[in-house]
Amino acid sequence: MRLLDRVAVITGGGGGIGTATALAMASEGAHVVVVDVNASSGEATAAKVAALGRRSLALKVDVRIAAEVDAMVERVLQEFGRLDIMFNNAGLAIVKPATEQTDSDWDVVVDTDLKGLFYGCRAAGRVMLKQKRGVVLNTASICGIGGFPRRAPYSAAKAGVINLTRSLACEWALDGVRVNAIAPGYILVDSLKKLEADGFLDLNHMRWRTPMGHLGRPEDVASAAVFLASDDAGFITGVVLPVDGGYVAYEAPELVPSRV
């Protein structure tokens, strides 16, 4: 039980990676606060956490609104007395050519994926710096590491997440607060399936392009999050960990290792 009785907050916890991480952390002994803009989705995940015998709380929060994020952290302190793990996972992407991305598209993606994530870091940091302990995890993306077409706002935001993570890690390290990011690759979640249905992705090609030969599962990212949140990663901070089956490491997109 690597996270026994620690209090974890997970934004975007109502589905996909968020739900998988909530259950993985609960299985390791954590009490979990599930934060989502969709109240019913958050409550469904919180009920699954409770079924594992851990305390849970579902909160409806729009991470783009600083006051809601700050109030969420205050509620966590009221209910649990502390905050040990903050997983800033909420995010979205709008996939279309850069010339067709509207001002509104840019704002909603960057406000959610970067500004909203900063609000979560800031609110958690204020608590953790006083505690002299804590772990902040941020969801970045392989789109923030390499160039990906039709994802200009998303890629820009995720690149910002990567450097924000490194900056906060350096700033908070002496106060016992570790800050790391996970950069998922192609993870088989509902939003990815929708992109294929809308004609923006060919998942068979993505499987072919990934050196490990298959797409990731939300549980793959959850396992990385549990590790980085645990004392097993006690000397790790400022790291951006790709969970992508080797996608960004492989530099010959026309080939896969098994066919070279």
N, C-alpha and C positions, 0 to 999 in steps of 0.2 A: 504494500500500500504506500506508494511513493509520495502521495499527496494527502496523507491522512489528516483529516480535519482542517485542511486549508480551505480558504474561501476564494473561489474563482468566479470571475465575471466574464461572460462570453457574449460579445455583441454579434448580431447576425446569427443568434443561436437557434433560430426557429427552423433550420433546415440544413441539408448538405453538410459541409465541413463543420459548421457550428454545432449541429445536433450530434454529429459523430464525436466531436471533441468534448461536448458536455457529458456524454455517456462514458467516454474513455476516462475523463478526469474523475467522474463519480465512481467508476469502477476501481480507481486508485485511491479512493477515500475522500475526495474533495466534496465540499458543499458547493453547489453551483447556482449562480444567479444567471438566468437566461434572459438576455436583452434582445428585443427584436421590435421592428416597427410594426409588425403584424402580431397583434396580441394573441390570437388563437394559436398561431404557430409556436410562439414562445411558451404558451401554457402547455401545449402538447409535449414539447421537449422537457419542460420542468416536471411534468407528471412522470415521464420516463426516468428522470433522475431520482425522483421520490421513490419509485418502484425498486430502485437499487438500494434503498435504505439510507440515502443521504438527504440532508436538508436542501430544499430548492425554493427558488423564488423566480417568478416570471414578471418582467417589467416591460411595458411598452415605451420605447424611447426612439426618437428621431435623432440619430447621432449628429446630424447637421446643425442641431440647435444646442449651443453650449449650455444654456440654462438647464435643459433636460438632462444632459450628460452629468453636469455637476449635481443635480438633484438625485440622479440615479446613484451616484457614489455615496451621497449622504444617506440615502435609504439603505444601502448595503451596510454602512457603518451602524445605523440604528438597529438593523436586524441581526447582524453577525458580529459587530464590534471591531472588525478589522477587514482588510483587503489584502490578500496574499498574491493573487494572480489576476492580471488584467489582459484578456485576449481580445484585442481590437480586430475583429474579423468581419464586421459589416462592410459590404461593398457591392458595387454593381458595375456593369459595363454597357456601353451603347456601341454596337459594332456597325459601322458604315464608313464609307470613304471620308477622309479628312475634309474634303471640300463640301461635303454634305452635312458635316457636324454643325449644329446650330449653337448659338450662344447658350441656349438653355441646356443643350446636351452637355456642353463643356462644364457648365456650372453644376449640374446635378451630379455628374460623375466625380469631379474634383472636390466638390463640397462633401460628398459622402466618403470617398475613398481616401482623401488626404486630410482635408480640414476636419472632418468628423473623427478621423483616426487620431489627429493631434489633440482634439478635445478630450478623447478618452485617455491618451497618454498624460496630458496635463492634469486631469482630475485625479487619476490614479497616482501620479507622481507626487502630488501634494500630500497624499496620505502616506505613501510608502517611504518618502524621504523622512517624514517624522518618525515612522516605525523603525527606520534604519534597516529595512528588509522589504523584499518584494520582487516580483517578476512581471515584466511587461512583454507581451508577445504581440506582434503585428503581422497581419496577413499582407504580404507583398504579392509578387507574381513573377513568373518568368518573363512576362511582358514588360516588367520594369528593368530587366537585365539585358535583353536583346530587343531588336526591332521587330514589330509585328504589324502587318498591314491592318487598316480599318479599325484601329484601336487607339487613335491619337490621345484623346483625353485620358483613357484608362492607363495607357503606357506611361504617360507623363505623371499621372498621379502615383502610380506604383513605383516609379523611379524616385519620386519624392519620398515615399514611405521608406525606401531603402536607406536614403541618406539621413532622413529624420531618425530612423532607428539607430544608426551609427552615431549620430550626434548626441542623442540622449544617453546612449550607452556610455559614452565618454564622460558626459556631464554628471551622471548619477552613480558611477561605479564606486567611488569612495564612500558613498552613503549606503552601500549594500543593496542597491537596486540594479538588477540585470535587465537589459533590454535587447531582445533578439527578434528577428523576423523569419517567417517561413515564406518561401516563394513557390507556391504550387505550380505544377505544370498542367497538363490536360487531365483534369479530375472528372470522373463521370458523375456529374450532378445534373439536376434538371435544366439549369441554364445552358449547359453545354449541349444537351440533347435538343433544346429549342433552337440553338444556333444551327445545328445540323438540319433540323426540320425547316428552318427558314432559308436554307441554302448557303449559309456563310461558312460552314465547316464540313469537311469530309472526315468523319471519325475513323474510318478505315485507313485513310492516309495518315492520320495522326498516330494511329497504332503502328503503322509501317515505319513512320519517321522516328518513333521513340525507340532508342536502343534496346530497352527491355521488352519491346514487342507488345505492350498492352498499355491501356490507360490506367491512371491511378484511381483509387477509391477514396472517399472521404475519410475512411479509417486510416489510410496511409498518412494523411496530414495530421489526423488526431494523434497518432502515435508519436510523431515528431513534436507536436505541441506538448504532450505529456512529458517527454524527455526534457525539453528545454525548460519546462516549468519546474522540474524536479531538482533535487540536490545532486543528481547524477551529472547535471550540467552546471554545477556550482562555480566553475571557473570559465564559463563561456558567456561572453557578452559582446554585443556589437556584431553578431554573426547574422548573415542572411543565408538560410539553409534551403536550397532548392529541393523540392520533393516532386521530381519530374521524370523519373525513370531514365535519367541521363540526357534529356532533351537538349538542354543548353550546353552540356559538355561536348556534344557531338557536333562537329563543324563541317560535315559533308552531307548536306540535306538530301543529295541525290542518291545516297547510299545508306545502308544500315550495316552495322558491324557483321552480322551473320552472312551478308551477301558480298562482302569485300573479298 
